[in-house]
Amino acid sequence: MATVKVYDQNKQESGELTLAPDVFEIEVRPEILNLVVRAQMAARRAGTHNAKTRAFVSGGGVKPWKQKGTGRARSGSNRSPVWRGGAIIFGPSPRDYAFKVNSKVRSLALKMALSSRLAGDSLLVVKAIELPEAKTRHFARVAGALGLDKALIVAPEENSVLIRSARNIPGLTLTTPDRLSVLEILKHKQLVLLEEAVAPVQARFAKKGA
């Protein structure tokens, strides 16, 4: 079982914590992570792009010239795809890019992402972050003490003071255990777990029996 040090917000050791091996010590398989990340990114795509076919381009109701006798190629509409200002052939149309990934695979990928941060020595457990008021300078001071650069910080629940203090600091993202995702973990070089958020993260997998 993995035992990690717990630090206070000034990066001073304040204890140790044992992490569940079935959550933080899973063998990482890149193909599983890749599948889930692609699924999450695909689901975010709007898919609202659209190009008009000749059925939707205005105009073109009159035949430009008669069929025969002009010496020119026959044409039935000035909105033909071969005409300037005409329709688009095989253009994009609205679609849903999302594809389904089995829930057990998504759960496994999340545990792999967590395990990769522990294995890469990029996981930091902090006892708590307490600020006197919601000011960016206070959070920036804590981030500097903890050595945070591009970090995902997992708090046990939404905290308006932390959110308002951290939202203007580039590279730092706050989330909660129920919103934790593979994409967000892998996007950030560091993963910071507040001590009270560790149990909810581990309980999230216990509920699913994964």
N, C-alpha and C positions, 0 to 999 in steps of 0.2 A: 504493500500500500504506500502511496506517495504521501510524504509529509513535507509540507511547505512552511516557510516562515511567514509570519504575519507581521506587517509593519504598520506603524501609525502614519499619519499624513505628513510627518516630517522625515520619513524613511528610517525611523528607529525601530528596532525589533521589539515586538510586544508579545510574542508567543509563537506557537506552532499550531498547524491545523492539518488533520489527516483527510485527504481527498478520497472519494470512492474510486477504486481501481476500475470498476466497470463503466465509469464515465470519463475518467481522466487518463486512463492507461490503455487505450484501445489502439490496436495496430492501425496505422493510417494507410488507407488505400486511395491514391490520387484519383483513380477513375470514378470512385464513389463521390468524392468531393466535387469533381468536375461535373458530374451529372446533376447534382443538386444545385450547384451554383448556376449552371446553364438554365435549369428550370426556373430558378428565382429571377434571373435576369430576363428570361423570356416572358414571365408573367408580368413584369413591369412595363413591357413595351405597350404603347398605346394602340398600335395597329390601326390608326385612323387615316393612314395615307390612302389617297384615292385618285384615280385617273379616269376621265370620262371616255367611254366607248362611243361609237357613232350613234348609239341609241340615246345618248344623253347630251351630245353637243348640239347647241342651238343652231338653227339655220339648216341649209341644205335641203329644203323641201322642194326646190325646183331643179329640174335637170339643167345643167349649165348650157348645154347646146344639144342639138338634135343628134340622134344616134349615128346617122350616116351623112356623107356628102360634104363634111367640113375639112376633111384631110387630117383631122386631129384624132387622138386616141379617144375612144368612147368613154364617157363619164356619166355617172348617174347622180352624183352629189358633190358639192364643194366641201363637204365635211368628211370626205373619204380619208382614211389614214394616210394616203399618199399625197394629199394636198396640204399645203401650208395652212395652219389654223384648223386642221382637221382633227379627227379623233386619234386616240392612242391604241396601238395594237398590243394586247397582252399586258396592259398597264397594271400597276398595283391596285388592289381593292381592299376595303376594310376586312381585317381578319383578327382572330385571336391567336397569339403565338404561344400561349401557355400549353404545357403538356404535363401529364400526370406522372408523379413519382410516388411510389409506394410509401406509405407513412413509416414503415419500419426502416426503409432505406434513408428517408429524411432524418429519422431519429439517430440512425447509425452514423450518418454524415456529420451531424452536430456533435456527437461524442468524439468523432475523429478530429474535428476542428479544435475542440477543447483540448484533446490529447496532444495535438500538434503544437499548441502553444506551451503546454507544460514541458513537452520533450525538447522544445527549442529554447527553453529558459526565457520565455516571453510572457509568462504568467506571473502576475503580482497580486497577492492578497493583502488588502489594506483593511485595517480594523474599522475605520470609518473616516468620512470626510465631513468635518464640521466647519462651517463658515459663519462669521459674525453677521454678515449681511450678504445679499445677492449682488456682489460686485465682481466684475471680471478680474480685477487685480488680485483679489483674495484667492480665486481658483487658480490663477496663473502662478501664484506663489507656491501653492500646493503641488501643481503639476511640475514646476521646476524642481522642487524638493524630491519628488518621486522619480524624476528623470523621464517624464512622459513626453513623447514626441508625437507619434501617430497612434493613439490608443483608444480602445473601446472600453468604456467604464460601465460595469454592470452594478446597478444599485438595487437593493431589495424591493423598492417601490419608487414610483415617481416622486421626485422631490423638486418642488418649484424653485427653491433657492439654488440647488445645484444646476438645474437646467438653465436658469437665467444667468448664472455665473459662468457657465462653460460654453454657451452657445456662440460666443464671439471669438473663441479660441480655435484657430485652424487646426485640423487634425484630430481633435478630441470629440468623441461621440458618446452620449449617455444612452443607456437602454436599461431594460428590466429583464428578469429571467424569462418571463412569458413572451417577450419580444425578441429574444436572442435568436440569431440566424447564422447559418454557415457563411453566407456572403459577407455579413458585417464583421464576423470574426476574422475572416481571411483578408478583408480589405485593410485591416489595421495591423500594424507590426506588433503591438502590445495588447494584452488582454488584462484588464484590472478588475478583480472581483472584490467588492466590499464584503467583509466577513459575513454579514447577515444575508448576503445574496447567495452564498455557496449552498446552503441547505435547500433553498427553493430551486436552484439549478439542478441539483441532484434529484430532488423530489419530482421534477418534471419528467424524468425518465422512469422513475419508479411507478408513477401512475400509469404509464403506457406499458409497463412490463417489458421494456426494451433493455 
